[in-house]
Amino acid sequence: MDFFGIPIQAVLGQLMLGIVNGSFYAVLSLGLAIIFGVLKIVNFAHGAFFMLGAFVAFMSGRYLGIDYWAALFIAPLVVACIGIVFEYLFLRRLYGLDPIYGLLLTFSLVLVLEGGFRVAFGSSGQPYPTPELLRGVFNLGFMVLPYYRAFVIVAALSVCLATWFLIERTRLGASLRAATERPDLTQAFGINVPLLVTLTYGAGVGLAAFAGVLAAPIFHVNPSMGSNLVIIIFAVVVIGGLGSIIGAIVTGLALGIVEGFTRVFYSEFSSTIVFLVMVAVLLLRPAGLFGRTEA
Amino acid sequence: MRNARVLMTAALTSACIGLSGLSTAVANDNYSDGVVRIGVLTDMSGIYTDLSGRAAVEAVRMAVEDFGGEVNGVPIEVVHADHRNRPDVGASRAREWYDNDGVDMINDLSNSGVANAVAAVAKERRRHAIVNSSSTIGITNDYCSPYATHYTYDAYSLAQGTGKSIVDDGGDSWFFLTVDFAFGHGLERQVSEVVREAGGRVVGAARHPLDTTDFSSYALQAQASGAEIIGIASTGADAINAINALAEFGVTPNQRPAALLLWFDDVHALGLETAQGLLLTNAFYWDANDETREFSKRFYERTGRMPNMAHAGNYSSTMHYLKSVEAAGTDDPDAVSEKMRELEINDFFAQGGYIRPNGRMVHDQYMWQVKSPDASEYDYDYMELVTTIPGEEAFQPLEKSTCYLLED
């Protein structure tokens, strides 16, 4: 059976891969959207924290013997702590200034982190083994799907839903949303807004690190693994609507699928399609698909 | 009175200049600005930095030190810069070096796009460029000049090595995973030619951008193509990720991957478990004989890593350049170019090597196979020799070269 002249197996296969990639996009753009929503900082270092997550998993495995499952929890925590220190020492000095300062500071962090890891570990990357339990493949008929990739979809989407639930359906989330809209009033109600902001940054980069650990067995753990991704992630957040939680999740997944489809029909175009969608969305709905136009 | 004072000042000044210049004037007359300056233009921060990078700079420095630090009494200097894998950055740095900084020869030149661009600048500015790390056969064809030398290997030798041996072994339908710039396209073209000449066929190709991390969709395309051999026309991290993805999606072992340019460092990064059995065409392997081991040991002590073929080529070509400068008694590019083509190269890297009029350094190439983890007995014991490809067969025959120097 054919689909516009392409075997249906190929289409379904790429669709499946689109969902896998989309899951990565969703977790990463979710963190970015939360940080932008609360801090109003364009966190250019998001890709670097993703890479850092993978490296923490790799290093804790090599030097401390910590396995993948433990790393899945430990690495995001470690990276969140690093993020919190960074926010406390540097980032908070830029609140209220032109967003370009935040962008410059976080971009400089990217250069420092990537450069440092390149000097220490080289550019070829380091292998990270797939956990024993998830080795092997499903034969879906139209493609073979490695167990691990299937696990990525489940893990990533569970974390996205949990985060969405935390923000939209709990008291902590309500305080957070209040602090975003009216920090002064929220403070007056006795909620420690600066602490909330710091923790939000930690949680945002922790999500990036979680995605990094998920990515470690698939890609070589490599200093530049985040820098290509971060551009797409920004496009995802812009398309979804800056600061929109559900927008980031849905758009992340959807763009992964669009990209997968493009690979079937014209592979060279796949790295560009996301930006074309972004242009189209910005022309038709400047606030993004799920964004609200500020009154 | 006033005139007399001016005259005296002028006389004193010229005497001072004369005195200070006297000691070196004799030796320096034939050398532009009194220094032989070598620039190492390489990837210091990107995807190819492990293949050349800082270690390439060290290789050139080692050659300069082993040469004695000066040639005919003139000091030798080494400078280096990062081309960031961008031809425009590489070309403008080369211009600046040649025009303002007195650089006589540029070495390494990883990244085929950068190498082509710098070869063009070298031709225009009449200064030397020696390409060691990249494969583009443009250097000895459209971009050739008396000043551009292609030293270590090229896309043609890779095709004659890995490509040809796999075709001979019965792999007759090919699908390519090609990195989307000059290097990948050139390599794919050369290997396709070899495949077709041997009666095989190329069923398709997928192009991916430089520095791709996710090869899953390309792995599926390769699988769907049904080709027997998946030719990987990329190198470094790209090739590593492609090989991993092919294994992950169960493409291998049903279809065989052929890494068309695999480096020693890639084998190291992949690990023997994944890389075992892969074939690679490399001009140099550290553990080939006593001489290579001696050089490699010294290199390891300085850099903390084993040299690959480009590092060895950087050393050997710098030596050859300096010997040619010494023999010519000048750093005049034309005189040096003549000597470079006249002198034979005999060292740990090449035996009986010589440079053809189009700039191609002809020397034997070797095909290696990656050992299994059990067969590896000590650190970095990764490869065993499969076959030696004589230089005359390994490189593009002169009659096929489009270099303008061959026209008359």
Interface residues (C-beta under 8 A of the other chain):
Chain A: P7 Q9 A10 G13 Q14 L17 V20 N21 G115 R118 G122 S123 S124 G125 Q126 P127 V137 M143 V144 P146 Y148 R149 I218 F219 H220 N222 S224 M225 N228 L229 G260 R263 S267 E268 S270 S271
Chain B: S45 G46 I47 Y48 T49 D50 G53 D180 A206 R207 H208 P209 D211 T212 T213 D214 S216 S217 Y218 L220 Q221 Q223 A224 G236 A237 I240 N241 N244 E248 F249 G250 D265 D266 H268 A269 L270 G271 T274
